[in-house]
Amino acid sequence: MSSLSSVATLNTFAPDAAQQGLPPELEQIRAQAAADGLPYAGGIGPKEAWALVEAGKVVLVDVRTAEERKFVGHVPNSLHVAWATGTSLSRNPRFVRELESKLGGKDVPALLLCRSGKRSVAAAEAATKAGLTCIFNVLEGFEGELDAGQQRGKADGWRFHGLPWVQD
């Protein structure tokens, strides 16, 4: 694990993030995503994501299942809104409403994190389609992609980069 000394300063959410406006880094990402025709605001790397979260400029939302958070680990003080639930990964029909409610509005900059960066793309697309304006995907996810040995966390992902996380 990375230094947890910075975790104490992490807000559960950044209530003033919407008033601050979109950080310049995310403005650039959103502009590129629009130019590329992406149906959401774009993707950001884990290290860059953590820097924005730590600075209180964005909200980090874990969209994995409650079981994944508990047994695999999670980023301290991140919000949780499951995109899908259970072992069958049944789509959460209340996802967008729950996300907007926990964020406190449609214009709060939020970074969505899942296992490998795929479910969070689908979640970001759905949220954007529903009118949330600043929803980004954390590239690589929490555990990263499978490697040649069919294991995660050996080449990329939040934990691979040594960013703060805890295990229940």
C-alpha positions in Angstrom: 0.0 0.0 0.0 1.0 3.6 -0.6 1.4 6.1 2.2 -1.8 6.3 4.1 -0.8 9.6 5.8 -2.6 11.4 3.0 -5.7 9.4 3.5 -6.6 11.4 6.6 -7.0 14.5 4.4 -9.3 12.8 1.9 -12.8 14.1 2.0 -15.6 11.5 1.8 -16.9 13.8 -1.0 -16.0 17.3 -2.2 -19.1 19.3 -1.6 -17.5 22.4 -3.2 -16.3 20.5 -6.3 -19.2 21.8 -8.4 -18.6 25.4 -7.3 -14.9 25.1 -8.2 -15.7 24.1 -11.7 -14.0 21.4 -13.7 -10.2 21.2 -13.0 -8.1 22.2 -16.1 -6.8 18.6 -16.5 -10.4 17.3 -16.8 -11.4 20.1 -19.2 -8.6 18.9 -21.5 -9.7 15.3 -21.1 -13.4 16.2 -21.7 -12.5 18.2 -24.9 -10.5 15.2 -26.2 -13.3 12.8 -25.4 -15.8 15.0 -27.2 -13.5 15.2 -30.2 -13.2 11.4 -30.2 -17.0 11.0 -30.0 -17.0 9.3 -26.6 -20.4 9.2 -24.9 -19.0 10.3 -21.6 -16.5 12.9 -20.4 -13.4 10.7 -20.9 -10.8 8.7 -18.9 -8.0 9.6 -16.5 -5.1 7.5 -15.2 -5.1 6.3 -11.6 -2.2 8.6 -10.4 -3.8 11.7 -11.9 -7.2 10.6 -10.5 -5.7 10.3 -7.0 -4.1 13.7 -7.2 -7.4 15.3 -8.0 -9.2 13.4 -5.3 -6.6 14.2 -2.7 -6.8 17.9 -3.7 -10.6 17.8 -3.1 -11.4 18.7 -6.7 -13.4 15.6 -7.6 -15.3 12.8 -6.0 -14.2 9.2 -6.4 -17.0 6.7 -6.8 -16.4 3.0 -6.7 -19.0 1.3 -8.9 -18.0 -2.3 -8.1 -20.1 -4.6 -6.1 -20.2 -4.5 -2.3 -18.6 -7.9 -2.3 -15.6 -6.7 -4.4 -15.1 -3.8 -2.1 -15.1 -5.9 1.0 -13.0 -8.8 -0.2 -10.7 -7.2 -2.8 -10.2 -3.8 -1.1 -11.2 -0.3 -1.8 -10.0 3.3 -1.8 -10.6 4.8 1.7 -13.5 7.3 1.9 -14.6 6.7 -1.7 -18.3 6.8 -2.3 -19.9 3.5 -3.3 -22.7 3.2 -5.9 -22.8 -0.3 -7.4 -23.3 -0.4 -11.2 -24.2 -4.1 -10.8 -24.9 -6.3 -7.9 -24.3 -9.9 -6.8 -22.2 -12.6 -8.3 -24.3 -12.5 -11.5 -23.6 -8.8 -11.8 -27.2 -7.8 -12.3 -27.5 -4.2 -13.5 -28.6 -1.8 -10.7 -31.7 -0.1 -12.1 -31.3 2.8 -9.6 -27.6 3.5 -10.4 -28.1 6.9 -11.9 -30.5 8.1 -9.2 -28.2 6.9 -6.5 -25.2 8.4 -8.1 -26.8 11.8 -8.5 -28.1 11.7 -4.9 -24.7 10.8 -3.4 -22.9 13.4 -5.5 -25.4 16.1 -4.6 -26.2 17.2 -8.2 -25.7 16.7 -11.9 -22.6 19.0 -12.3 -20.3 17.6 -9.6 -17.0 16.2 -11.1 -16.9 12.5 -10.4 -14.4 9.8 -11.3 -15.8 6.3 -11.5 -13.7 3.3 -10.5 -14.3 -0.4 -11.2 -12.2 -3.5 -11.3 -10.5 -3.0 -14.7 -12.0 0.2 -16.2 -14.8 -1.5 -18.2 -17.9 -1.4 -16.0 -17.0 2.2 -15.1 -17.2 3.1 -18.8 -20.7 1.7 -19.0 -21.6 3.5 -15.8 -20.2 6.8 -17.0 -22.1 6.4 -20.3 -25.4 5.8 -18.5 -24.8 8.7 -16.1 -23.9 11.1 -18.9 -27.0 10.0 -20.9 -29.1 10.8 -17.9 -27.7 14.3 -17.7 -24.8 14.2 -15.3 -22.2 16.5 -16.9 -18.8 15.7 -15.4 -18.5 11.9 -15.2 -15.1 10.4 -16.0 -13.7 6.8 -16.0 -10.6 5.9 -14.0 -8.5 4.0 -16.5 -7.1 0.6 -15.6 -9.5 0.2 -12.7 -8.7 -0.9 -9.2 -7.1 -4.3 -10.1 -6.1 -3.8 -13.7 -6.2 -6.1 -16.7 -5.5 -9.8 -16.7 -1.9 -10.6 -17.6 -0.6 -13.6 -19.6 -0.9 -15.7 -16.4 -4.6 -14.7 -16.0 -3.8 -12.6 -12.9 -4.7 -9.0 -12.2 -2.6 -6.3 -10.5 0.7 -7.2 -12.1 0.8 -4.6 -14.9 -1.6 -1.8 -14.1 -4.5 -0.7 -11.9 -4.9 1.4 -8.8 -3.2 -1.0 -6.5 -0.4 -1.7 -8.9 0.5 2.0 -8.9 0.8 1.9 -5.1 -2.1 4.3 -4.5 -4.0 4.2 -1.1 -6.4 1.4 -0.5 -7.6 -0.7 2.4 -8.9 -4.2 2.9 -11.8 -5.1 5.2 
